[in-house]
Amino acid sequence: MKQLIAELLVKLAEKEAESKELVAQVEALEIVVTALLRKLGDEQRQELNDGIGEALRTASDGASAEDASLLYGYIDKLLNHPRY
């Protein structure tokens, strides 16, 4: 029983490390995208926003409503309310 618990704890620690790495990757991408967006003019930013919206509508056709809503929310936050 102790062996099973030890194995489960090791697997949990591995998953936590993977999760931290993914969070760092997402935050790095957010910083880069935000910096790039700040270099764009208002018209370019609007064109990009429109193109992304169109691509999202196409991509979310097969997705569940919950997944599509989550994706729309994150993209809106990134494009319209950047934190950096």
PyMOL commands that set and color helices and strands:
alter all, ss='L'
color gray80, all
select helices_A, chain A and resi 2-39+42-59+65-80
alter helices_A, ss='H'
color red, helices_A
deselect
rebuild
show_as cartoon
